[in-house]
Amino acid sequence: MRQVISPCEAYRRWAESFDSTDSPIIALESRHLASLLGDVAGKRLIDVGCGTGRWLVWTSERGARVAGADFSPEMLRAATNKPGIAGRIVQADGRRLPFRDASAEVVLCTLALGHMQPVREAMAELARLAAPGGMVIVSDFHPEALRRGWKRTFRSGPEIVEIESEPYALADLANDGLCLVELREFRFGEPERPLFEKAGKGAMFAEACALPAIVTARFLRRAP
């Protein structure tokens, strides 16, 4: 029987190997999110649920002034020594963050929103951080895929571990302070096929492509 554990325990166990994980979901998201971010040079950017800092590094290298938060001390520890991150990350609940109102031109939350239930509360916090006219960008497992039985999993040694997750509705992304600019759904494609095959799941690839695997949304912060 597959072990099912809480997000806190999951990321404690996953932190050490997270950056070397061959995840089709992460690969798919990485292929598409950069174009949503656009030019971040000179912008204040907060990554909520920053994990080991993969997007903090990417945006810092392109000139953003970055800060990040994550609930997992182990994931943050893995991020600490990466370039452009030292002293800029904090352990915090994504629904109650220690940043000032309107403190960023870009607020980012990638593959973490489902761990911040209720999602409407988390979206309100992301909106609070964004300066008027600023962007809020989120990505996550597609809620429909989760409802169809997909699971958030990772490999811990020889074991496949499932992370507890609660599905939510796309309507939960709505917030009065945010104007939706773009919502997109992405399915796996040929770039992800080798990752399925490496994991011994090549036979599942075609079926996995039948549903959107992730959703991304870009919002503009309304003026008060």
C-alpha positions, -999 to +999 in steps of 0.1 A: +000+000+000+013+035-009+022+056+021+002+089+023+018+117+044+012+153+052+029+181+032+051+191+061+064+155+064+066+151+027+088+181+021+109+173+051+117+140+034+119+152-002+140+184+004+174+167+000+166+151-033+141+176-047+164+194-071+175+161-087+140+148-091+129+140-127+094+152-123+072+155-154+050+180-136+079+203-128+093+199-163+060+208-179+056+238-156+091+250-163+085+249-200+056+273-198+059+296-168+089+316-179+069+332-207+043+343-182+069+360-160+083+380-189+109+407-182+115+408-144+146+430-144+145+456-116+111+443-103+105+433-067+094+397-067+081+375-039+079+337-044+053+322-020+060+285-016+095+290-030+107+255-019+144+251-028+144+283-047+143+272-083+123+303-095+141+326-071+174+317-088+159+320-123+144+355-116+173+368-096+197+359-125+174+380-147+176+411-125+146+407-101+149+418-065+137+386-049+123+374-016+107+341-008+087+322+018+080+285+024+065+265+053+092+239+051+125+246+069+141+217+051+133+230+017+145+265+027+177+250+040+183+235+006+178+269-010+200+289+013+234+285-005+220+291-040+231+323-058+210+354-051+189+338-023+210+341+009+192+363+035+161+367+013+139+337+024+118+332+054+098+303+069+061+312+069+026+300+063+016+311+028-017+324+041-001+347+067+031+362+053+055+386+070+057+411+041+041+445+038+011+453+017+018+461-019+055+451-015+061+434-049+055+441-086+054+403-091+040+377-067+046+341-077+032+309-063+041+277-082+029+242-076+021+250-040-014+266-039-031+233-031-011+231+001-025+265+012-061+256+020-085+273+018-073+285-015-094+317-015-076+327+017-042+321+001-052+341-030-063+370-008-028+370+007-011+370-027-033+399-037-023+418-006+014+415-014+010+428-050+014+465-057-014+481-078-008+472-114+015+444-104+012+408-114+001+377-094+011+345-112+001+310-100+006+275-113-006+242-098-017+207-105-049+210-124-078+205-100-097+184-126-067+160-128-068+156-090-105+150-091-099+123-116-075+105-093-041+119-100-019+122-070+010+144-058+038+119-054+076+116-050+101+088-047+117+083-013+144+056-018+125+026-033+091+039-021+066+061-039+051+084-014+018+103-018+014+139-005-020+146+011-038+171-011-073+186-012-088+194-047-102+229-052-122+246-079-107+270-105-133+295-093-114+296-060-086+315-077-109+345-080-103+375-058-119+410-058-085+427-058-073+408-089-082+410-125-077+377-144-056+384-175-049+348-187-057+313-175-041+284-194-042+246-191-013+225-202-010+188-210+021+167-211+039+166-245+069+149-261+095+167-239+080+148-209+079+114-225+115+105-216+107+112-179+078+088-180+100+062-196+128+067-171+103+062-142+091+029-159+057+046-168+061+049-205+029+029-211+010+055-191+022+085-211-007+086-237-033+083-210-016+110-190-017+133-220-055+131-222-061+155-193-046+190-186-019+183-160-013+219-148-031+252-148-015+286-148-031+319-142-019+355-145-037+384-127-032+421-124-036+438-091-065+463-092-060+498-079-075+502-044 
